[in-house]
Amino acid sequence: MKSEVNFIKNYKWFLLIIVVLLVLIFIWVYFGDEKKDYYFLQDNQCIKVKEFPEKITFSHYEKLKDCEDLIIRQCDNNNDCIKVQTSCCSCNMGGEEKCVLYSEVEKYNKMLDDCSDKILCPAVFMCEIENCKCVNGRCVG
């Protein structure tokens, strides 16, 4: 009889913990998006905002991880596109790469100027792009 009472008490605590965890997960999922950045495309430049201005509808904004996806890249043929290094380490050494317009190459080279000569890159082959192509006006690889 005493063991049954202990079992019921422990079971109640277990259920309470499960309910509290479920409530916390719900709150995190439901309200978690509120703190994400929103991007607005204006004159082919990304503007980052934390909340919506009152007079602009959601259709003008995109919830994106990377604002680069909004920028219009206009290419006419495959020769307009080139593969660039987008991180301090090359893709041969664990870094990242991307297909961009030739006119954007200098922007990416300037970003790499901030890289330190003393950075340690992992010897991991991460190259995925064999060649860049122009598809529907965008450089892809």
N, C-alpha and C positions, 0 to 999 in steps of 0.2 A: 504494500500500500504506500509506504513511504517512498519507494523508488518510482512509483507512478506519479506521485506529486512532484518529485524532482524532475522527472521527464517532462511533465506538462509545463513547469516553470522554465526549464531550459528551452523547450519548444517555443514558448511564447517569446522569449528573448531572441531566438533565432529568427522567427517571423518578423519581429520588430526591426531587426537589423536588415533583413531582406527588403522590407517595405521602405525603410529610410534610404537604402542604397538605390532602389528604383526611383524614388522621388528625386534624389540628387542627380541621377543620370538623366531623367526627364528635364530637369531644370537646365542642366548643362547643354543638352541637345536643343531644347526649345529656345533658350535665350543666348546661347553661345555665338550665334551668327551676328548678333547686334554689334559686336566689337570689331568685326572685320572691316577692311577698307573697301570702299567702292570707287570705281574709276569712271570718269566721264571723258569722252573723246571730243576735243574741241581743236579745230585747225590741225588735225593729225597729231596732236599732243595729248598725252594722258594727264588728267588732273585727278589727284587723289583726294577723296573726301571721307570723313568719318560718318556723316549722316546726310540724309537727303534734304536739299533746300525745299521749302514748302511748295514752290510754284513749278517744280519739275517732277514729272511722273517717273515711276520706276523704269519705264521702258527706255529712258535716256541713260540709264546706268547699267552697269554690269558688275556682278559680284565675281571677281576673278582673282586667281592667285597671282597672275602675271599680267601686267598692263600691256605688255608687248603684243599680246594677242589681239588687242583692239586696233593697233596702228595699222593703217592701210599700207600694204606693200604693193606697189604697182610694178610688175615686171611684164615684159612682152614676150621674152623667150628665155631659154635656159642660160644663155650667155649673160643675162642680167644678174644672175645669182652666184653667190660664192659662199663657201663654208668658212666660218670664223671661230676662233677660240673665244669662249665667253667667261672663262674663269682663269685664275692665276696659273693653274696647272693645265697642260695640254690634255686632250682626250687620251693620248697614249699613256698618260700618268695620272689617271683618275679624274681629269677635268671634264668640262662640258664644251659642246660645240653647237653651232646653229647655222642655218642657211639664211642669208640676208642679201639685200641689194648691194651692189658694188658701192653705191653712194653712202651706205651706212658703215662701211669697213672702218673708216677713221674714228667713228664714235666708239666702236668696240676696242680699237687699238689704244685710244685714250684711257679707257677703263682699265686696261692692262698695265698702264704706266704706274698705277698705284700699287701694283704687286711688289712684294719684297723679294729681293734676290735670295733671301735666306729661308723662304717658304719650303716646307717639306711636302712633297707630293707623293701619294701612295703609288706604288708600281702596279696599278690596276688598269688594264686596257678597257676604256669606256667609249671608244669610237664606235658610233652607230651609223653615221652618215657616210655613204660611199660617194655620192655626188648630189649636187643641188639641182633642182628643176623648178621651172616656173609653171605652177598649176593654178588655174583660175585667177591669175594676176598676183599670186603670192609665191614667195620663195619657200620651197619645202625640200626636205631631204630625208 
